[in-house]
Amino acid sequence: MRLVLAVAVFLAAAVPALAAPATVEVGDDFFNPGPTRVEPGETVTWNWNGVNSHTVQTRPRQIDRFNSGIKGGTGQSFLHAFKYRGRFRYYCAIHPDTMNATVQVGDADTVAPRITRIRTRVSGSRVKVTFKLSERSVLTAKVGRKKVVKTFGPGKHAVRFKGLRAGLHRVRLSAKDGFGNVGKKSKRFRTG
């Protein structure tokens, strides 16, 4: 009996659970359900069932992006597999005021991304800023009125600024993860 129980427990642990993907109805001027939840690696399917045309696309500056393009009529569908944890806002570009929803991937967290090992390398009116990120984030780097916005994974990265006037500057780095947590750091440097 113990052997049978041990084998059953082993098999249950060895076979991954096959979670059903989430499905969202795209109706005439609504998403149903509005908020949807999946785990990383799972797919959400949007199915059109109205007569009007709609899109399913993410809001800008998120760590995962998708865009269905314009689709219309019953029977159309769009699928997106979510690789990253976060809360992703999406909408219909044709009806942006009435069709908005979210997909949460994984459990919500409240830990801000960490920005570490900030280094500046100046060459005349140019600067290369290197840094390390703790998690996938949308990074905004600013020096005066110059700004760079990019999505980076965890690890070491760099951004560059050129055409800086001679003098003392400050680079401001802001990293926003998929759940909207923001980590900030800054560093002063001098150009020639």
ChimeraX commands (.cxc) that place a marker at each C-alpha (Angstrom):
marker #1 position 0.00,0.00,0.00 radius 0.5
marker #1 position 2.83,2.40,0.86 radius 0.5
marker #1 position 4.48,1.68,-2.48 radius 0.5
marker #1 position 1.27,2.44,-4.41 radius 0.5
marker #1 position 0.81,5.68,-2.47 radius 0.5
marker #1 position 4.46,6.69,-3.06 radius 0.5
marker #1 position 4.15,5.99,-6.81 radius 0.5
marker #1 position 0.92,8.01,-7.00 radius 0.5
marker #1 position 2.53,10.96,-5.19 radius 0.5
marker #1 position 5.62,10.76,-7.45 radius 0.5
marker #1 position 3.52,10.71,-10.63 radius 0.5
marker #1 position 1.37,13.60,-9.46 radius 0.5
marker #1 position 4.48,15.68,-8.75 radius 0.5
marker #1 position 6.28,14.65,-11.94 radius 0.5
marker #1 position 3.46,15.53,-14.35 radius 0.5
marker #1 position 2.99,19.31,-14.66 radius 0.5
marker #1 position -0.51,20.60,-14.24 radius 0.5
marker #1 position -2.05,21.52,-17.58 radius 0.5
marker #1 position -3.87,24.72,-16.81 radius 0.5
marker #1 position -6.55,25.67,-19.26 radius 0.5
marker #1 position -5.68,28.87,-21.09 radius 0.5
marker #1 position -7.84,31.90,-20.42 radius 0.5
marker #1 position -10.43,33.05,-22.95 radius 0.5
marker #1 position -11.76,36.60,-23.30 radius 0.5
marker #1 position -14.85,37.49,-25.33 radius 0.5
marker #1 position -14.48,40.57,-27.56 radius 0.5
marker #1 position -18.03,41.83,-27.92 radius 0.5
marker #1 position -19.42,44.99,-29.36 radius 0.5
marker #1 position -17.71,47.49,-27.11 radius 0.5
marker #1 position -16.74,45.25,-24.18 radius 0.5
marker #1 position -14.22,42.60,-23.04 radius 0.5
marker #1 position -15.59,39.73,-20.95 radius 0.5
marker #1 position -14.12,39.10,-18.49 radius 0.5
marker #1 position -12.39,42.43,-17.97 radius 0.5
marker #1 position -9.66,41.30,-15.57 radius 0.5
marker #1 position -8.07,37.94,-16.49 radius 0.5
marker #1 position -5.37,35.96,-14.67 radius 0.5
marker #1 position -2.87,33.42,-16.02 radius 0.5
marker #1 position 0.53,32.04,-15.05 radius 0.5
marker #1 position 3.77,32.76,-16.94 radius 0.5
marker #1 position 3.90,30.67,-20.11 radius 0.5
marker #1 position 0.12,30.45,-20.45 radius 0.5
marker #1 position -1.86,31.81,-23.38 radius 0.5
marker #1 position -4.87,34.11,-23.47 radius 0.5
marker #1 position -7.25,33.75,-26.43 radius 0.5
marker #1 position -9.50,36.64,-27.43 radius 0.5
marker #1 position -12.58,35.57,-29.46 radius 0.5
marker #1 position -14.64,38.10,-31.44 radius 0.5
marker #1 position -18.41,37.57,-31.33 radius 0.5
marker #1 position -19.91,40.87,-32.47 radius 0.5
marker #1 position -20.39,42.64,-35.77 radius 0.5
marker #1 position -18.12,45.66,-35.17 radius 0.5
marker #1 position -14.37,45.75,-35.72 radius 0.5
marker #1 position -12.05,45.83,-32.67 radius 0.5
marker #1 position -8.40,45.52,-31.69 radius 0.5
marker #1 position -6.69,43.98,-28.68 radius 0.5
marker #1 position -3.44,45.80,-27.91 radius 0.5
marker #1 position -1.32,46.71,-24.93 radius 0.5
marker #1 position -0.85,50.16,-23.54 radius 0.5
marker #1 position 2.61,51.60,-24.24 radius 0.5
marker #1 position 5.69,51.09,-22.09 radius 0.5
marker #1 position 4.90,47.68,-20.64 radius 0.5
marker #1 position 7.37,44.79,-20.39 radius 0.5
marker #1 position 5.21,42.56,-22.64 radius 0.5
marker #1 position 3.41,43.91,-25.72 radius 0.5
marker #1 position 0.92,42.58,-28.25 radius 0.5
marker #1 position -1.40,43.87,-30.97 radius 0.5
marker #1 position -4.10,41.85,-32.75 radius 0.5
marker #1 position -4.59,44.34,-35.56 radius 0.5
marker #1 position -8.14,45.20,-36.61 radius 0.5
marker #1 position -10.47,42.20,-36.63 radius 0.5
marker #1 position -14.22,42.14,-37.14 radius 0.5
marker #1 position -17.07,39.72,-37.07 radius 0.5
marker #1 position -17.81,36.52,-35.21 radius 0.5
marker #1 position -15.23,33.76,-35.51 radius 0.5
marker #1 position -12.08,35.91,-35.40 radius 0.5
marker #1 position -9.52,35.20,-32.68 radius 0.5
marker #1 position -6.14,36.33,-31.38 radius 0.5
marker #1 position -3.76,34.49,-29.05 radius 0.5
marker #1 position -0.86,35.75,-26.95 radius 0.5
marker #1 position 1.44,33.67,-24.71 radius 0.5
marker #1 position 2.64,35.65,-21.69 radius 0.5
marker #1 position 6.29,35.09,-20.78 radius 0.5
marker #1 position 6.70,37.70,-18.05 radius 0.5
marker #1 position 5.03,38.30,-14.69 radius 0.5
marker #1 position 3.06,41.51,-14.39 radius 0.5
marker #1 position -0.24,43.29,-14.82 radius 0.5
marker #1 position -0.76,44.17,-18.48 radius 0.5
marker #1 position -3.30,46.77,-19.53 radius 0.5
marker #1 position -4.86,46.44,-22.96 radius 0.5
marker #1 position -7.60,48.16,-24.94 radius 0.5
marker #1 position -9.37,48.45,-28.29 radius 0.5
marker #1 position -7.79,51.21,-30.40 radius 0.5
marker #1 position -11.13,51.82,-32.13 radius 0.5
marker #1 position -13.05,52.17,-28.82 radius 0.5
marker #1 position -10.34,53.29,-26.32 radius 0.5
marker #1 position -12.78,54.97,-23.92 radius 0.5
marker #1 position -15.10,51.99,-23.44 radius 0.5
marker #1 position -12.97,48.88,-24.07 radius 0.5
marker #1 position -10.21,48.49,-21.47 radius 0.5
marker #1 position -9.11,45.43,-19.51 radius 0.5
marker #1 position -6.14,43.75,-17.81 radius 0.5
marker #1 position -4.31,40.44,-17.75 radius 0.5
marker #1 position -2.43,39.59,-14.56 radius 0.5
marker #1 position 0.37,37.08,-15.07 radius 0.5
marker #1 position 1.45,35.36,-11.87 radius 0.5
marker #1 position 1.03,36.56,-8.31 radius 0.5
marker #1 position 1.29,40.29,-7.72 radius 0.5
marker #1 position 4.42,41.55,-6.03 radius 0.5
marker #1 position 5.31,44.84,-4.38 radius 0.5
marker #1 position 9.11,44.71,-4.74 radius 0.5
marker #1 position 10.59,47.49,-6.86 radius 0.5
marker #1 position 13.28,46.63,-9.41 radius 0.5
marker #1 position 16.80,47.30,-8.15 radius 0.5
marker #1 position 19.23,49.41,-10.20 radius 0.5
marker #1 position 22.83,48.80,-9.15 radius 0.5
marker #1 position 26.41,49.20,-10.40 radius 0.5
marker #1 position 25.82,52.51,-12.16 radius 0.5
marker #1 position 28.93,53.65,-14.02 radius 0.5
marker #1 position 29.46,56.55,-16.41 radius 0.5
marker #1 position 32.09,56.69,-19.13 radius 0.5
marker #1 position 32.48,60.16,-20.62 radius 0.5
marker #1 position 34.06,60.93,-23.99 radius 0.5
marker #1 position 33.83,64.60,-24.94 radius 0.5
marker #1 position 30.12,65.49,-25.16 radius 0.5
marker #1 position 29.02,61.83,-24.95 radius 0.5
marker #1 position 28.36,59.55,-22.01 radius 0.5
marker #1 position 27.81,55.80,-21.79 radius 0.5
marker #1 position 25.83,54.82,-18.67 radius 0.5
marker #1 position 26.11,51.19,-17.60 radius 0.5
marker #1 position 23.96,49.63,-14.89 radius 0.5
marker #1 position 22.56,46.35,-13.65 radius 0.5
marker #1 position 18.83,45.54,-13.30 radius 0.5
marker #1 position 17.37,42.96,-10.92 radius 0.5
marker #1 position 14.37,42.09,-13.13 radius 0.5
marker #1 position 12.76,42.78,-16.51 radius 0.5
marker #1 position 11.73,46.44,-16.53 radius 0.5
marker #1 position 10.92,49.42,-18.68 radius 0.5
marker #1 position 13.86,51.70,-18.01 radius 0.5
marker #1 position 13.70,55.48,-18.41 radius 0.5
marker #1 position 17.05,57.27,-18.39 radius 0.5
marker #1 position 17.22,61.08,-18.36 radius 0.5
marker #1 position 20.05,63.56,-18.61 radius 0.5
marker #1 position 18.63,67.10,-18.61 radius 0.5
marker #1 position 15.99,67.16,-21.37 radius 0.5
marker #1 position 17.37,64.08,-23.14 radius 0.5
marker #1 position 15.53,60.84,-22.48 radius 0.5
marker #1 position 15.90,57.17,-23.43 radius 0.5
marker #1 position 13.12,54.61,-22.80 radius 0.5
marker #1 position 13.85,50.91,-23.36 radius 0.5
marker #1 position 12.75,47.52,-22.07 radius 0.5
marker #1 position 15.57,45.45,-20.56 radius 0.5
marker #1 position 15.75,42.03,-18.92 radius 0.5
marker #1 position 17.68,41.34,-15.74 radius 0.5
marker #1 position 21.44,41.84,-15.96 radius 0.5
marker #1 position 23.95,44.41,-17.17 radius 0.5
marker #1 position 22.91,47.05,-19.73 radius 0.5
marker #1 position 23.94,50.42,-21.14 radius 0.5
marker #1 position 22.37,53.57,-22.58 radius 0.5
marker #1 position 24.15,56.40,-24.37 radius 0.5
marker #1 position 23.66,60.14,-24.56 radius 0.5
marker #1 position 25.42,62.49,-26.95 radius 0.5
marker #1 position 25.56,66.21,-27.57 radius 0.5
marker #1 position 25.85,67.15,-23.88 radius 0.5
marker #1 position 27.19,70.57,-23.00 radius 0.5
marker #1 position 30.36,70.78,-20.93 radius 0.5
marker #1 position 29.73,70.76,-17.19 radius 0.5
marker #1 position 28.17,68.80,-14.35 radius 0.5
marker #1 position 25.21,66.51,-15.17 radius 0.5
marker #1 position 23.03,63.97,-13.41 radius 0.5
marker #1 position 21.67,60.82,-15.02 radius 0.5
marker #1 position 18.37,59.71,-13.52 radius 0.5
marker #1 position 17.36,56.06,-13.96 radius 0.5
marker #1 position 13.85,54.77,-13.29 radius 0.5
marker #1 position 12.92,51.08,-13.74 radius 0.5
marker #1 position 9.25,50.01,-13.80 radius 0.5
marker #1 position 8.39,46.30,-13.58 radius 0.5
marker #1 position 5.28,44.53,-14.85 radius 0.5
marker #1 position 3.34,45.23,-11.66 radius 0.5
marker #1 position 4.05,48.97,-11.74 radius 0.5
marker #1 position 6.72,48.92,-9.00 radius 0.5
marker #1 position 9.36,51.58,-9.63 radius 0.5
marker #1 position 13.01,51.63,-8.58 radius 0.5
marker #1 position 15.05,54.83,-8.99 radius 0.5
marker #1 position 18.73,55.76,-8.86 radius 0.5
marker #1 position 20.84,58.68,-10.06 radius 0.5
marker #1 position 24.50,59.50,-10.54 radius 0.5
marker #1 position 26.41,62.72,-11.23 radius 0.5
marker #1 position 29.09,63.01,-13.90 radius 0.5
marker #1 position 31.04,65.75,-15.63 radius 0.5
marker #1 position 31.55,66.29,-19.37 radius 0.5
marker #1 position 34.52,68.03,-20.91 radius 0.5
marker link #1:1,2 radius 0.2
marker link #1:2,3 radius 0.2
marker link #1:3,4 radius 0.2
marker link #1:4,5 radius 0.2
marker link #1:5,6 radius 0.2
marker link #1:6,7 radius 0.2
marker link #1:7,8 radius 0.2
marker link #1:8,9 radius 0.2
marker link #1:9,10 radius 0.2
marker link #1:10,11 radius 0.2
marker link #1:11,12 radius 0.2
marker link #1:12,13 radius 0.2
marker link #1:13,14 radius 0.2
marker link #1:14,15 radius 0.2
marker link #1:15,16 radius 0.2
marker link #1:16,17 radius 0.2
marker link #1:17,18 radius 0.2
marker link #1:18,19 radius 0.2
marker link #1:19,20 radius 0.2
marker link #1:20,21 radius 0.2
marker link #1:21,22 radius 0.2
marker link #1:22,23 radius 0.2
marker link #1:23,24 radius 0.2
marker link #1:24,25 radius 0.2
marker link #1:25,26 radius 0.2
marker link #1:26,27 radius 0.2
marker link #1:27,28 radius 0.2
marker link #1:28,29 radius 0.2
marker link #1:29,30 radius 0.2
marker link #1:30,31 radius 0.2
marker link #1:31,32 radius 0.2
marker link #1:32,33 radius 0.2
marker link #1:33,34 radius 0.2
marker link #1:34,35 radius 0.2
marker link #1:35,36 radius 0.2
marker link #1:36,37 radius 0.2
marker link #1:37,38 radius 0.2
marker link #1:38,39 radius 0.2
marker link #1:39,40 radius 0.2
marker link #1:40,41 radius 0.2
marker link #1:41,42 radius 0.2
marker link #1:42,43 radius 0.2
marker link #1:43,44 radius 0.2
marker link #1:44,45 radius 0.2
marker link #1:45,46 radius 0.2
marker link #1:46,47 radius 0.2
marker link #1:47,48 radius 0.2
marker link #1:48,49 radius 0.2
marker link #1:49,50 radius 0.2
marker link #1:50,51 radius 0.2
marker link #1:51,52 radius 0.2
marker link #1:52,53 radius 0.2
marker link #1:53,54 radius 0.2
marker link #1:54,55 radius 0.2
marker link #1:55,56 radius 0.2
marker link #1:56,57 radius 0.2
marker link #1:57,58 radius 0.2
marker link #1:58,59 radius 0.2
marker link #1:59,60 radius 0.2
marker link #1:60,61 radius 0.2
marker link #1:61,62 radius 0.2
marker link #1:62,63 radius 0.2
marker link #1:63,64 radius 0.2
marker link #1:64,65 radius 0.2
marker link #1:65,66 radius 0.2
marker link #1:66,67 radius 0.2
marker link #1:67,68 radius 0.2
marker link #1:68,69 radius 0.2
marker link #1:69,70 radius 0.2
marker link #1:70,71 radius 0.2
marker link #1:71,72 radius 0.2
marker link #1:72,73 radius 0.2
marker link #1:73,74 radius 0.2
marker link #1:74,75 radius 0.2
marker link #1:75,76 radius 0.2
marker link #1:76,77 radius 0.2
marker link #1:77,78 radius 0.2
marker link #1:78,79 radius 0.2
marker link #1:79,80 radius 0.2
marker link #1:80,81 radius 0.2
marker link #1:81,82 radius 0.2
marker link #1:82,83 radius 0.2
marker link #1:83,84 radius 0.2
marker link #1:84,85 radius 0.2
marker link #1:85,86 radius 0.2
marker link #1:86,87 radius 0.2
marker link #1:87,88 radius 0.2
marker link #1:88,89 radius 0.2
marker link #1:89,90 radius 0.2
marker link #1:90,91 radius 0.2
marker link #1:91,92 radius 0.2
marker link #1:92,93 radius 0.2
marker link #1:93,94 radius 0.2
marker link #1:94,95 radius 0.2
marker link #1:95,96 radius 0.2
marker link #1:96,97 radius 0.2
marker link #1:97,98 radius 0.2
marker link #1:98,99 radius 0.2
marker link #1:99,100 radius 0.2
marker link #1:100,101 radius 0.2
marker link #1:101,102 radius 0.2
marker link #1:102,103 radius 0.2
marker link #1:103,104 radius 0.2
marker link #1:104,105 radius 0.2
marker link #1:105,106 radius 0.2
marker link #1:106,107 radius 0.2
marker link #1:107,108 radius 0.2
marker link #1:108,109 radius 0.2
marker link #1:109,110 radius 0.2
marker link #1:110,111 radius 0.2
marker link #1:111,112 radius 0.2
marker link #1:112,113 radius 0.2
marker link #1:113,114 radius 0.2
marker link #1:114,115 radius 0.2
marker link #1:115,116 radius 0.2
marker link #1:116,117 radius 0.2
marker link #1:117,118 radius 0.2
marker link #1:118,119 radius 0.2
marker link #1:119,120 radius 0.2
marker link #1:120,121 radius 0.2
marker link #1:121,122 radius 0.2
marker link #1:122,123 radius 0.2
marker link #1:123,124 radius 0.2
marker link #1:124,125 radius 0.2
marker link #1:125,126 radius 0.2
marker link #1:126,127 radius 0.2
marker link #1:127,128 radius 0.2
marker link #1:128,129 radius 0.2
marker link #1:129,130 radius 0.2
marker link #1:130,131 radius 0.2
marker link #1:131,132 radius 0.2
marker link #1:132,133 radius 0.2
marker link #1:133,134 radius 0.2
marker link #1:134,135 radius 0.2
marker link #1:135,136 radius 0.2
marker link #1:136,137 radius 0.2
marker link #1:137,138 radius 0.2
marker link #1:138,139 radius 0.2
marker link #1:139,140 radius 0.2
marker link #1:140,141 radius 0.2
marker link #1:141,142 radius 0.2
marker link #1:142,143 radius 0.2
marker link #1:143,144 radius 0.2
marker link #1:144,145 radius 0.2
marker link #1:145,146 radius 0.2
marker link #1:146,147 radius 0.2
marker link #1:147,148 radius 0.2
marker link #1:148,149 radius 0.2
marker link #1:149,150 radius 0.2
marker link #1:150,151 radius 0.2
marker link #1:151,152 radius 0.2
marker link #1:152,153 radius 0.2
marker link #1:153,154 radius 0.2
marker link #1:154,155 radius 0.2
marker link #1:155,156 radius 0.2
marker link #1:156,157 radius 0.2
marker link #1:157,158 radius 0.2
marker link #1:158,159 radius 0.2
marker link #1:159,160 radius 0.2
marker link #1:160,161 radius 0.2
marker link #1:161,162 radius 0.2
marker link #1:162,163 radius 0.2
marker link #1:163,164 radius 0.2
marker link #1:164,165 radius 0.2
marker link #1:165,166 radius 0.2
marker link #1:166,167 radius 0.2
marker link #1:167,168 radius 0.2
marker link #1:168,169 radius 0.2
marker link #1:169,170 radius 0.2
marker link #1:170,171 radius 0.2
marker link #1:171,172 radius 0.2
marker link #1:172,173 radius 0.2
marker link #1:173,174 radius 0.2
marker link #1:174,175 radius 0.2
marker link #1:175,176 radius 0.2
marker link #1:176,177 radius 0.2
marker link #1:177,178 radius 0.2
marker link #1:178,179 radius 0.2
marker link #1:179,180 radius 0.2
marker link #1:180,181 radius 0.2
marker link #1:181,182 radius 0.2
marker link #1:182,183 radius 0.2
marker link #1:183,184 radius 0.2
marker link #1:184,185 radius 0.2
marker link #1:185,186 radius 0.2
marker link #1:186,187 radius 0.2
marker link #1:187,188 radius 0.2
marker link #1:188,189 radius 0.2
marker link #1:189,190 radius 0.2
marker link #1:190,191 radius 0.2
marker link #1:191,192 radius 0.2
view
